[in-house]
Amino acid sequence: MEPFRIKAVEPIPFPSLLERRRMLSDAGFNLFRVPARAITIDLLTDSGTSAMSAAQWAALMTGDESYAGARSYERFETVVRELTGYPEVIPAHQGRAAERILLGRLLRPGDVSVANTHFDTTRASVEAAGAVAVDLPAEHDAPAPFGGDISVPALRELLSGPDGARVRCVVLTVTNNAGGGQPVSMDNVTAVRRLCDRHGVTLLLDASRFAENAYLITERDPAHAGRPPRDVAREVFALADGCWASLKKDGVANIGGLIALRDAELARRCRDQLIEVEGFPTYGGLAGRDLDVLAQGLLEVTDPDYLRYRAQTARWFGDRLAEAGLPVLQPTGCHAVYVDAAALLPHVPPHRLPATALANELYLAGAVRVSELGTLVFGRPHPDGGDDLPAPRELVRFALPRRVYTKSHLEYVAETAGTVVAKAAEIPDYRIVEQTGPLRHFTAVLAPGEPAAPPGRPAPGPSSPRPGPG
Ligand SMILES: *Cc1c(COP(=O)(O)O)cnc(C)c1O
């Protein structure tokens, strides 16, 4: 059960079916464009959507808003040093600002950054520095229980091959968001550390979900069973040379980011850049009160009761969705449950956006919002104007905001999923009507195709007017 009780509440909206249909069609059938006031349960992302604790709200009131050298910064620095062991602590307003500053100082044109998987904003920062981002996920040689690992054989081969001298850094994203939120094992971090030492390469963590990764290590690796997650997290940080993080995840706060390093000279260059683009080094684009909230969040997030609840919730929710008939990816991690839309909707080809079709149907059925991680997000327009180049997988992500929804909210989502599964064969496909740029999913306008014929009824003829979805 939830290891907290509720002290402040916020009503949630219950739009009617008619309103849901209108909202979705007004939004160009793109859930990013649906206003939050028309969403009952919002599982779009776990980023910046956490509920703060009473202690965080109290910390907010004691924030020091001095421009330079605020008490709030000192508290933040103390907590981050204690957690990571890195002496240099630099706040930023969110994760991508931290990445842009750090990777922009570290990488030179032609350098290579290797990762278990670069998060999309991380890849963008590597490429903005003129460097090349190479992903070497181990998912093929080591699936569960540590599906977030980097492939050590592939990394070894790259480092000792002709391009080895170009590798400037290895990045371990913990947990591996792009790989389904799966953890990176202690053995993997240790092996990567050895390779980095041998080749003189910097090892960095994208530590946005460091606490969830540490907890999953205690659950899945008998060598670390029963250890306090904070100790495990410290050990992981100790193996790397530095980190950055989006504190909108395991900072359990609504905004914030961080760079923490051992290298004082690299930190000095980061601070110079920080002053240009974020603000003075003791506030980095945040208010003093935000730094106090983050310091408190970084203390709370490694609470073993909280992390056990978080992992158990994801597992339980994954089981409920599977019982409702959704093809759930197993094992679940902590921050989300992923579903294979292609397996549920075999009648929808990738360029007709099966993951979008499932996500939109969940909205129509119960005002539940999830995110598509399929061809709309990861596919690309065909260079010759043919069907879109498909994404490797057609996934839908049910992200879990921290401490926000109760078990009965998630039960409602599973019931909604059940009604969608029951008419899966009739769910219409979608096509893209308008799109711009590589982040097309945020703004694209879509249109539903003909709903597939329900069993026993003939398909609508070409002359029938285009019906709305659902
Ligand atoms: C969210 C996230 C980022 C980017 O952070 P923002 O705070 O959204 O800018 C980078 N890496 C990972 C793994 C993330 O989950």
The ligand as an SDF file (V2000), in Angstrom:
LIG
                    3D

 15 15  0  0  0  0  0  0  0  0999 V2000
   13.9960   13.5190  -18.4210 C   0  0  0  0  0  0  0  0  0  0  0  0
   15.3270   13.0250  -18.7620 C   0  0  0  0  0  0  0  0  0  0  0  0
   16.3000   13.8800  -19.2780 C   0  0  0  0  0  0  0  0  0  0  0  0
   16.0300   15.3330  -19.6180 C   0  0  0  0  0  0  0  0  0  0  0  0
   15.6690   16.0430  -18.4880 O   0  0  0  0  0  0  0  0  0  0  0  0
   14.6200   17.2620  -18.4910 P   0  0  0  0  0  0  0  0  0  0  0  0
   14.5390   17.6310  -17.0440 O   0  0  0  0  0  0  0  0  0  0  0  0
   13.3330   16.7610  -19.0480 O   0  0  0  0  0  0  0  0  0  0  0  0
   15.2020   18.3480  -19.3190 O   0  0  0  0  0  0  0  0  0  0  0  0
   17.5530   13.3300  -19.5300 C   0  0  0  0  0  0  0  0  0  0  0  0
   17.8140   12.0340  -19.3200 N   0  0  0  0  0  0  0  0  0  0  0  0
   16.8940   11.1890  -18.8330 C   0  0  0  0  0  0  0  0  0  0  0  0
   17.2220    9.7550  -18.6140 C   0  0  0  0  0  0  0  0  0  0  0  0
   15.6140   11.6550  -18.5450 C   0  0  0  0  0  0  0  0  0  0  0  0
   14.6880   10.8040  -18.0890 O   0  0  0  0  0  0  0  0  0  0  0  0
  1  2  1  0
  2  3  1  0
  2 14  2  0
  3  4  1  0
  3 10  2  0
  4  5  1  0
  5  6  1  0
  6  7  2  0
  6  8  1  0
  6  9  1  0
 10 11  1  0
 11 12  2  0
 12 13  1  0
 12 14  1  0
 14 15  1  0
M  END
$$$$
